[in-house]
Amino acid sequence: MKPKVAYISSEFALTDDLPIYAGGLGILAGDVLYQAADRKLPMVGVTVFYREGFFQQLINPQGEQQHFYEAISPEEAGLKDTGEIIKIPLADHELYLKIWKKEVKDPNSKNSVPLYLLDGDIPENRPEDRKVSDRLYERVWAPHLIDDIVLGIGSVRLIRKLGIPIETWHINDDHGGFNTIERVREYMSQGMGLDEALEKVKSETIFTTHTPVAGAESKFTKEEFMPVLTALFAEQSVDLEKLYELGKREWDGKDLFSLTVFMMHQSRKVNAVSEKHFDISKKLWEFIGEDIPQTFVTNAVYSPRWTAPELKEVWDRKDSDLKKAKLQAKTRTAKEVAEVSLDGKTFDPEALVICWARRFAKYKQPNLLISDIERLAEILTSKEKPVYLLISGKAHPEDVEGQKFVKKMIEASRNPLLEDHLIYVPNYSLDRAKELLA
């Protein structure tokens, strides 16, 4: 069955051999593909092959985060060279992108769906352009216009190059938002007027918004954005100001172009990722003046991928078997945690174990758990009902505040009041997540 749905995402968390994910966005995208494979859904994924992926984390003896990158082996990551190359326009030259393919196989059914990846590290590009796809979110705090152009425009041209008959484009977060602008250009090149092209693109597009924070979307100054439009629509006569207005928003007293605002105008359906996020988003985007988002689809995971093997074997049996299997899984995990945790700590498998594992960023409030050490100590070190708190997560290399949160958490884990019941596990990853889920 040929794919009819293209799922566009800047992250896909599939394996640690291909660490092109930073957090929940990638987990969701990866599990969507696994579920699509399981259900034999006509879907294809598109992303960027970040040659060094997301950063790896080390903790020095002082409890400070350090970071490094490792080159990804396409062969070990299961990528196949399609032999195809596309080109996309930048403001003053063109960028060439190689196309890789990975079959995403469901571990149970052995069905698969394809994921295609765009790679700028090829001889056809200028030396500086070969680095545009080297690291995921390296430019997260600086302007990342080039990253969004590669994914957005590149995803459309990849699909056309491979001749895949897509009917619906699902854009997972706004990093792929240039996809819609490129399709507007396509329809206008076929003879449509701007308004007709905009409506046609809207009818084909679904958008998932993720941010719960005002101003956290992809946004650019007019001086940054307009040269991209000019290059993209060089062969069409189009009112570029109208396109700009569809994404314009005010931020810190300035007018900026927001890819999220543009996507909300240019999607037939916009969804949040939970009921709470839906309520927050309603207030966050009320200035747009439309009923946005219209609904929410609660983020979930593809359970066969995450269920501990001990539990899979007894899933349909009586409660006593489940309890025994759970203890076996926790016992195995306790041994694994002892090997990978900071300071070699582990937990008692018979005790209650709580995990907090996510990116260290201010809006996620990572240090709320340690805001009252005395109260936390009472809970964790109870003689009758002891509790262990497992913590894992990284802060972006440019997020100084997030790195301070990491250090504070590690300092708390070494506080004698907690009696080693708070355990920090460095370098959070897919494999670490599976261990912590047991």
C-alpha positions as CSV (number, residue, x, y, z in Angstrom):
1,M,0.0,0.0,0.0
2,K,1.5,3.4,-1.0
3,P,1.6,6.0,1.7
4,K,-1.1,8.6,1.7
5,V,-0.1,10.4,4.9
6,A,3.2,12.2,5.4
7,Y,4.2,12.8,9.0
8,I,6.7,15.6,9.2
9,S,8.7,16.0,12.4
10,S,12.1,17.4,13.4
11,E,12.6,14.5,15.8
12,F,12.0,10.7,15.6
13,A,13.1,8.6,18.6
14,L,13.6,5.1,17.2
15,T,16.8,3.7,18.5
16,D,19.9,5.0,20.3
17,D,21.9,4.2,17.2
18,L,20.0,7.1,15.6
19,P,19.8,9.7,18.4
20,I,17.8,12.3,16.4
21,Y,15.5,13.2,19.3
22,A,15.6,15.5,22.3
23,G,12.5,14.5,24.2
24,G,8.8,13.9,24.1
25,L,8.3,15.3,20.6
26,G,10.6,12.5,19.2
27,I,9.0,9.8,21.4
28,L,5.6,10.7,20.1
29,A,6.8,10.7,16.5
30,G,8.6,7.4,16.8
31,D,5.7,5.7,18.4
32,V,3.3,7.0,15.8
33,L,5.5,5.3,13.1
34,Y,5.6,2.0,15.1
35,Q,1.8,2.1,15.6
36,A,1.4,2.9,11.9
37,A,3.5,-0.2,11.0
38,D,1.6,-2.4,13.4
39,R,-1.8,-1.3,12.0
40,K,-0.5,-1.3,8.4
41,L,-1.4,2.4,8.0
42,P,-0.4,4.2,4.7
43,M,2.0,6.6,6.3
44,V,5.5,7.8,5.7
45,G,7.8,9.8,8.0
46,V,10.1,12.6,7.0
47,T,12.9,14.2,9.0
48,V,16.5,15.4,8.9
49,F,19.5,13.1,9.2
50,Y,21.5,15.0,11.9
51,R,24.9,13.5,11.4
52,E,25.8,14.0,15.1
53,G,22.3,13.9,16.5
54,F,21.4,15.4,19.9
55,F,24.2,15.9,22.4
56,Q,25.4,13.3,24.9
57,Q,25.8,14.2,28.6
58,L,28.6,13.7,31.1
59,I,28.6,14.8,34.7
60,N,32.0,16.0,36.1
61,P,33.1,15.3,39.7
62,Q,31.6,18.7,40.8
63,G,28.2,17.7,39.6
64,E,28.2,19.9,36.5
65,Q,26.9,18.9,33.1
66,Q,29.3,18.6,30.2
67,H,28.3,17.7,26.7
68,F,29.8,16.1,23.6
69,Y,28.6,14.8,20.2
70,E,29.3,11.6,18.4
71,A,29.1,10.9,14.7
72,I,26.3,8.6,13.7
73,S,27.1,5.6,11.4
74,P,24.3,5.4,8.7
75,E,24.9,1.7,8.4
76,E,24.6,1.0,12.2
77,A,21.5,3.2,12.3
78,G,19.9,1.1,9.5
79,L,19.9,3.8,6.9
80,K,19.9,3.0,3.2
81,D,21.0,5.4,0.5
82,T,18.2,6.0,-2.0
83,G,20.6,7.5,-4.5
84,E,18.4,10.6,-4.8
85,I,19.3,14.2,-4.2
86,I,17.0,17.3,-4.1
87,K,17.8,21.0,-4.0
88,I,16.1,23.8,-2.2
89,P,16.5,27.6,-2.5
90,L,18.2,29.7,0.1
91,A,18.3,33.5,0.0
92,D,21.4,33.7,-2.3
93,H,22.2,30.2,-3.4
94,E,20.8,26.6,-3.5
95,L,21.3,23.8,-1.0
96,Y,21.5,20.1,-2.0
97,L,20.1,17.4,0.2
98,K,20.7,13.7,0.0
99,I,17.8,11.3,0.8
100,W,18.3,8.3,3.1
101,K,15.6,5.7,4.0
102,K,15.0,3.7,7.1
103,E,12.4,1.0,7.5
104,V,10.7,1.3,10.8
105,K,9.6,-2.2,11.8
106,D,7.1,-3.0,14.4
107,P,8.8,-5.5,16.8
108,N,5.7,-7.7,17.0
109,S,4.1,-7.9,13.6
110,K,7.3,-7.2,11.6
111,N,5.4,-4.8,9.4
112,S,7.2,-1.6,8.5
113,V,6.7,2.0,7.4
114,P,9.4,4.1,5.7
115,L,11.1,7.1,7.3
116,Y,13.0,9.3,4.9
117,L,15.9,11.6,6.1
118,L,17.4,14.7,4.5
119,D,21.2,15.1,4.7
120,G,23.2,18.2,3.7
121,D,26.6,16.8,4.3
122,I,27.4,16.0,0.7
123,P,30.1,17.2,-1.7
124,E,27.6,19.2,-3.8
125,N,27.3,21.8,-1.0
126,R,29.7,24.5,0.1
127,P,31.8,23.6,3.2
128,E,29.7,25.8,5.5
129,D,26.4,24.4,4.1
130,R,27.5,20.8,4.8
131,K,27.0,21.6,8.5
132,V,23.4,22.6,8.3
133,S,22.2,19.1,9.3
134,D,25.0,18.2,11.6
135,R,23.4,18.6,15.1
136,L,19.8,18.6,16.3
137,Y,18.8,21.9,17.8
138,E,22.4,23.2,18.1
139,R,20.9,26.6,17.1
140,V,17.9,26.2,19.3
141,W,18.4,29.6,21.1
142,A,19.9,31.4,18.1
143,P,17.9,31.8,14.8
144,H,17.3,28.4,13.4
145,L,15.7,29.5,10.1
146,I,17.9,27.2,8.0
147,D,16.9,24.2,10.1
148,D,13.2,24.9,9.4
149,I,13.8,25.5,5.7
150,V,15.6,22.2,5.3
151,L,12.8,20.2,7.0
152,G,9.9,22.2,5.6
153,I,10.7,22.8,2.0
154,G,12.9,19.7,1.8
155,S,10.1,17.4,3.0
156,V,7.8,18.4,0.1
157,R,10.6,18.1,-2.5
158,L,11.6,14.7,-1.1
159,I,8.1,13.4,-1.5
160,R,7.8,14.7,-5.0
161,K,11.2,13.3,-6.0
162,L,10.2,9.9,-4.8
163,G,6.8,10.0,-6.4
164,I,4.8,9.3,-3.2
165,P,1.1,10.1,-3.6
166,I,0.5,12.1,-0.4
167,E,-3.1,13.2,0.4
168,T,-2.7,14.5,4.0
169,W,0.3,16.3,5.5
170,H,0.6,16.1,9.3
171,I,3.1,18.6,10.7
172,N,4.3,17.7,14.2
173,D,5.2,21.0,15.8
174,D,6.1,24.0,13.7
175,H,9.6,23.2,12.7
176,G,8.1,21.7,9.5
177,G,6.0,24.7,8.8
178,F,7.7,25.7,5.6
179,N,6.2,22.6,4.2
180,T,2.9,24.5,3.8
181,I,4.6,27.5,2.2
182,E,6.3,25.3,-0.4
183,R,3.0,23.6,-1.3
184,V,1.5,27.0,-1.8
185,R,4.3,27.8,-4.3
186,E,3.7,24.4,-6.0
187,Y,0.0,25.1,-6.6
188,M,0.6,28.6,-7.8
189,S,3.2,27.3,-10.3
190,Q,0.3,25.1,-11.6
191,G,-1.8,28.1,-12.3
192,M,-3.7,28.7,-9.0
193,G,-4.1,32.1,-7.5
194,L,-2.7,32.8,-4.0
195,D,-6.1,32.5,-2.3
196,E,-7.0,29.3,-4.1
197,A,-3.6,27.8,-3.3
198,L,-3.9,28.7,0.4
199,E,-7.3,27.0,0.7
200,K,-6.0,23.9,-1.2
201,V,-3.0,23.6,1.2
202,K,-5.2,24.1,4.2
203,S,-7.5,21.3,3.2
204,E,-4.6,18.9,3.1
205,T,-2.9,19.9,6.4
206,I,-3.1,18.8,10.0
207,F,-1.0,20.5,12.7
208,T,-0.1,19.4,16.2
209,T,1.0,22.2,18.5
210,H,3.3,21.3,21.4
211,T,4.5,24.4,23.2
212,P,2.8,25.5,26.4
213,V,4.9,28.6,26.6
214,A,4.2,32.0,25.0
215,G,6.9,32.9,22.4
216,A,8.6,29.5,22.3
217,E,7.6,28.8,18.7
218,S,9.8,29.3,15.6
219,K,9.6,33.0,14.9
220,F,11.7,35.3,12.7
221,T,12.1,38.9,11.9
222,K,10.8,40.3,8.7
223,E,14.4,40.9,7.6
224,E,15.2,37.3,8.1
225,F,12.0,35.9,6.6
226,M,11.3,37.9,3.5
227,P,14.5,37.0,1.6
228,V,13.5,33.3,2.0
229,L,10.0,34.0,0.5
230,T,11.6,36.1,-2.3
231,A,13.9,33.2,-3.3
232,L,11.2,30.6,-3.0
233,F,8.7,32.5,-5.1
234,A,11.2,33.9,-7.6
235,E,9.2,32.5,-10.6
236,Q,5.8,33.5,-9.3
237,S,4.1,36.9,-9.1
238,V,2.7,36.8,-5.5
239,D,1.8,39.2,-2.7
240,L,4.6,38.2,-0.3
241,E,3.2,40.7,2.3
242,K,0.0,38.7,2.4
243,L,1.9,35.5,3.3
244,Y,3.9,37.4,5.9
245,E,0.7,38.7,7.4
246,L,-0.7,35.2,7.9
247,G,2.1,34.4,10.3
248,K,2.6,37.8,11.9
249,R,2.5,38.2,15.6
250,E,3.7,40.8,18.1
251,W,6.4,39.8,20.6
252,D,8.4,42.0,22.9
253,G,7.1,45.1,21.1
254,K,8.1,43.8,17.7
255,D,6.3,42.3,14.7
256,L,7.7,38.8,13.9
257,F,6.7,36.0,11.6
258,S,5.6,32.9,13.6
259,L,5.5,29.5,11.9
260,T,3.0,28.4,14.6
261,V,0.7,31.2,13.8
262,F,1.0,30.5,10.1
263,M,0.3,26.8,10.6
264,M,-2.8,27.6,12.7
265,H,-4.2,29.7,9.9
266,Q,-3.2,27.1,7.2
267,S,-4.4,23.8,8.7
268,R,-7.8,22.2,8.5
269,K,-7.4,20.8,12.0
270,V,-5.1,21.9,14.9
271,N,-4.7,19.7,17.9
272,A,-3.1,20.1,21.3
273,V,-1.4,17.1,23.0
274,S,-3.5,16.8,26.2
275,E,-6.7,18.2,27.7
276,K,-4.7,20.5,30.0
277,H,-2.5,21.7,27.1
278,F,-5.7,22.3,25.1
279,D,-6.9,24.7,27.8
280,I,-3.6,26.4,28.0
281,S,-3.3,26.7,24.2
282,K,-6.8,28.3,23.9
283,K,-5.5,31.2,26.1
284,L,-2.1,31.2,24.5
285,W,-3.4,31.6,20.9
286,E,-6.6,33.5,21.5
287,F,-5.1,36.6,19.8
288,I,-5.4,34.7,16.5
289,G,-9.1,35.2,16.7
290,E,-10.2,31.7,15.6
291,D,-11.3,28.5,17.4
292,I,-7.7,27.2,17.8
293,P,-6.8,24.6,18.6
294,Q,-10.0,22.7,17.8
295,T,-9.3,19.6,19.8
296,F,-6.7,17.6,21.7
297,V,-5.2,14.1,21.2
298,T,-3.6,13.0,24.4
299,N,0.0,11.9,23.8
300,A,0.5,8.2,24.4
301,V,3.1,5.6,23.7
302,Y,3.2,2.4,21.7
303,S,3.0,0.0,24.6
304,P,4.6,-3.1,23.0
305,R,7.8,-1.0,22.7
306,W,7.9,0.1,26.3
307,T,6.5,-2.8,28.4
308,A,9.1,-4.7,30.4
309,P,9.7,-8.2,29.0
310,E,8.8,-9.8,32.3
311,L,5.4,-8.1,32.2
312,K,4.7,-9.0,28.6
313,E,4.9,-12.7,29.4
314,V,2.1,-12.5,32.1
315,W,0.0,-9.6,30.8
316,D,-3.3,-11.6,30.7
317,R,-2.7,-13.6,33.9
318,K,-3.9,-13.2,37.5
319,D,-2.8,-10.3,39.7
320,S,-0.3,-12.5,41.7
321,D,1.6,-13.3,38.5
322,L,1.7,-9.6,37.6
323,K,3.1,-8.7,41.0
324,K,5.8,-11.4,40.7
325,A,6.7,-10.3,37.2
326,K,6.8,-6.6,38.3
327,L,9.2,-7.5,41.1
328,Q,11.4,-9.4,38.7
329,A,11.5,-6.4,36.4
330,K,12.4,-4.0,39.2
331,T,15.1,-6.4,40.4
332,R,16.7,-6.4,37.0
333,T,16.4,-2.7,36.7
334,A,18.0,-2.2,40.1
335,K,21.1,-4.0,38.9
336,E,21.2,-1.9,35.7
337,V,20.7,1.4,37.7
338,A,23.6,0.5,39.9
339,E,25.8,0.3,36.8
340,V,24.7,3.6,35.1
341,S,23.7,5.9,38.0
342,L,25.7,8.7,39.3
343,D,27.8,7.5,42.4
344,G,26.7,3.9,41.7
345,K,23.5,4.1,43.7
346,T,20.5,1.9,43.3
347,F,17.2,1.1,44.9
348,D,15.4,-1.6,46.9
349,P,13.1,-3.5,44.4
350,E,10.6,-4.1,47.2
351,A,10.1,-0.4,47.8
352,L,8.0,2.2,45.9
353,V,10.1,3.7,43.1
354,I,9.1,7.0,41.4
355,C,10.7,8.2,38.2
356,W,11.0,11.8,36.9
357,A,12.8,11.8,33.6
358,R,12.6,14.7,31.1
359,R,14.5,17.6,29.8
360,F,15.8,20.1,32.4
361,A,14.2,23.4,31.5
362,K,12.6,26.1,33.6
363,Y,9.1,25.7,32.5
364,K,9.2,21.9,33.4
365,Q,10.0,22.9,37.0
366,P,12.6,20.2,37.6
367,N,13.7,21.4,41.0
368,L,10.2,21.7,42.5
369,L,10.8,18.1,43.8
370,I,13.7,19.3,45.9
371,S,12.3,22.7,47.1
372,D,11.8,21.3,50.6
373,I,14.5,18.8,51.4
374,E,13.4,18.1,54.9
375,R,9.9,17.2,53.8
376,L,11.3,15.1,50.9
377,A,13.5,13.3,53.4
378,E,10.5,12.4,55.6
379,I,8.8,10.8,52.5
380,L,11.8,9.0,51.0
381,T,13.4,7.7,54.2
382,S,10.3,6.4,55.9
383,K,11.1,3.2,57.8
384,E,7.7,1.7,57.2
385,K,7.2,2.8,53.6
386,P,10.5,3.9,52.0
387,V,10.4,5.6,48.6
388,Y,13.1,6.0,45.9
389,L,13.1,8.9,43.5
390,L,14.9,8.2,40.2
391,I,15.8,11.4,38.2
392,S,17.2,11.6,34.7
393,G,17.4,14.3,32.1
394,K,19.6,16.8,30.3
395,A,19.7,20.6,29.8
396,H,20.5,22.0,26.4
397,P,24.2,23.1,26.1
398,E,23.1,26.7,25.7
399,D,20.6,26.6,28.5
400,V,22.7,27.9,31.4
401,E,19.7,28.0,33.8
402,G,18.8,24.4,32.9
403,Q,22.3,23.3,33.6
404,K,22.1,24.9,37.0
405,F,19.0,22.9,37.7
406,V,20.9,19.7,36.9
407,K,23.6,20.7,39.3
408,K,21.1,21.4,42.1
409,M,19.5,18.1,41.5
410,I,22.8,16.3,41.8
411,E,23.7,18.2,44.9
412,A,20.4,17.1,46.4
413,S,21.1,13.5,45.5
414,R,24.2,13.7,47.6
415,N,22.5,15.3,50.6
416,P,22.9,12.9,53.6
417,L,19.4,13.7,54.7
418,L,18.0,11.7,51.8
419,E,20.1,8.6,52.6
420,D,20.8,7.8,48.9
421,H,17.1,7.6,48.1
422,L,17.3,10.2,45.4
423,I,19.3,8.8,42.5
424,Y,20.4,10.7,39.4
425,V,20.9,8.7,36.2
426,P,23.0,10.6,33.6
427,N,22.7,10.8,29.8
428,Y,19.0,10.1,29.5
429,S,18.2,8.1,26.3
430,L,15.8,5.6,24.9
431,D,17.6,2.7,26.5
432,R,17.7,4.5,29.9
433,A,13.9,5.2,29.5
434,K,13.2,1.6,29.0
435,E,15.2,0.7,32.1
436,L,13.4,3.2,34.2
437,L,9.9,2.1,33.0
438,A,10.3,-1.4,34.4
